């Protein structure tokens, strides 16, 4: 982009993007034009009193460049990589409305920001052609959940769309605006799920070719369904990022149009028609609308519409604790990149939110609620009992957020709407859902109790449990030790009932620890219970293996026989990445070499030696 192409603006708001200088400031008349790059952002600024300078790449940034951020004569900003942040750096109680940054002015009405204003989004929604392929999904009342929570809970059933997801709205809205020449060249997208089906169905309707690049780890049921809609499926790479890179090469080589999953005004407009329908279908005031958040396209579109016509209605995002990219971005006042992202709710497993979606959310969204994997599973069960429908994890996310919010704030008598955004459930994942649903409902607890190894101790333990229902039990006699460990689950109706039982155990000098919130215990150790083993120099790690042939041999070639494998547990959970627990004997002096090998392997991993469940049970 040449600097001569800039025109003198009337006003603009400048975002300082250096990772250590994160604030926004209204400067002298300045135009900011954002240019997207992978994992980075470049901002070219034109100062009314100075000529624009060239953008500076991250590798070329100097101390003078950084100093210019605070200079009154600021005339350019520096391209810096997005800040890499851990999901654990922002965790708050489920149901709490967090992730709130200081509200900024919405995009200018005159379009001076270079992107549409909320009113322009609204106008575009009114003329959108999404109903060529989408249906106006019903707004269903949920009587059982409403009674349980003490509110009027309504479900916006986007899981009933032709592809069982809202994603076709945005894809079709963008593709319907392509020229005849662009449609003749065809379209391409990268996706492992619902966006792929939305693009495929839209291409079928518009009569154009579609190439869908999906990771090789994509379950066959998903890529077969895309193929069944007439699209050409290309399986490439172990991750979404690798698939996207290949899709971009197709764009460069073949001239096809890339259809992004969320960060484009036309995509946002299409998704925003969900908000338009809620307003049209609803009767009476709404307290809040709960929206699942991945890259931000759905919530940005809904917020743009709702805040124009019903500004008093809260628009609340919902994210998993281990995929909280929007909450962290709002908290920091800038887009960040997650170091790792949880894959259970794969429909929202996004490391970086969209640039335009973030700008809209920062101005319009009321906050973000975080929920656990257990709570998502509980909401899938709630939806099944309410409507006999099975949602995918991301599809149940907003329902989990609505339930948590109502409980946290003691909300009563208000109307709330949750968007059930998708039902493309991988059948293999249902096993994990059924295991965790009652934990998420807080009617099952996972405990470990230490027993004295003597005759009658097991009977005494069962007497102390009393009338509480035991749902799972693992015990193994250990003749070499004076203490034995029992890992078990119990069904409870209230927190106080559980507390009373644990108190009985403690009074009888049977140490009992609640592991209900310990994922290591629930995912792995409950299936490995066999007693502790004193293995010298043992490292315990959780690796994410890509679900493809050869992944295990790649791992073994990286570490064996250099280091002895002392433990290995894998259990399919229906995800594109397998959660594998591994123990290895690695002497202290080999740690640097081990880390180097692990990093070269490229699988995400985390150490678990400090985990309480590991110290107790293994």
C-alpha angles and dihedrals in degrees: 000000000000120000091226088069091069120103126204109264131208097228141334141178116239124211116208105220106186107121094235097041104056113166141104125237137181105234133182113296103310135162118216118197114186120213116193122228129168110280092348143070129220120200121193111198127196114203117204090226100043141043116257119258129215119272116261121226120229092252092052097048113123135190087261089057092051091046090054090070090076096037119111088222094058108161104161141019128221125247107237130176114256113268111263110227136180119237087229091063091079115036125145135165115296110260095027113124102236140142089080120153127184106286115251128205112278118245112296118269090231092058091244091144090066091241130085120275120234089259090053089051089051092051091050091050091056091058097037118132096213091122090071085081108004130070128222096257116222125254103227127195115230105211099177095049091041090056093046094049099035093235137097102259119192127186122215099211105216087149086077095065117118090263092036093248141077091238096095090067095068096036094053094043091057096041093048088062095055118111121250089253091053092048090051090055091049135223136269134198139172117226142134096207147358099003089058092056091046092054092044094052092044091051090050090052094047094043097238133128118260128196114197116195112203131175115260087242091067110121112253093239089063100048091041090056090051091048089050089061090061100260125133109244120209116189108208135157134000096262142036091255092057091047091050092051090054091048090053089053089055089053091052096045102038103027094236120155116253114226108206120210098234120338103088130087093236091051090049091049092052094049090045092065085080088070092047090055094048091056092047095047099041128091118201134005122323121212097198145348115216116211130185112238128211113136090350104247097123097045093042091054094044092047092049090056100037096048090053097051104022107021092167092065114095116233107204126185123215124207136168116255089244096047103044101139095137095046090051093045092052090046093052094040092235139064114278134187120236114232090216133001129207115243103204094094091040094172090070099030096125125149096196126030121220122278097230093036090054093051091053094044093049090055102037114021119094096214146292130271118208123213136184129244088249091056091051090052090049091053091050087056091045090054092049091052092044101045106002088244126128116220126198114244094261089046091058094044098095092047090054089050093049092050093048093047094050091050095044095051096033090237113188134180096003128123116242130178125209121192112224093205105184148003104194093125120176102230093219089063093063091081091063091042092056091047094053104032096087091044088054090050088053091238095111129052131192113219140173122206129189115226131192109245099238135112113285097018093112092051090048089052092053090049090055092051085060121176095345111119115247109215099178133015135183123177132156126182114238113199094186096060137056092220129058127193126224118199112195146148127226133195113234135176100204139017090243091057089056093045091053092052093048089048090055089053093049092048088055088052093249105136109224127187127192110229096172092119095042109105093190090059094046098043101039122356096057085063095044102048107147106119137276123303122202100223114172117234093001118172117197114204137171113219128189106223119196108243097242138105114279097025093113094048090051088055094047092048090054097052112014134114088005090072128023116246108227101175137016128178126171127168123174113241098176095257131128088243123050118225104223127182113210133182120199134176104237119165116222092251090058097054096099091050091046092053090048091052092046092050092049090051088060098215116132111248143171134193117244103183093113093051111121093222091054093050091050103041109025 
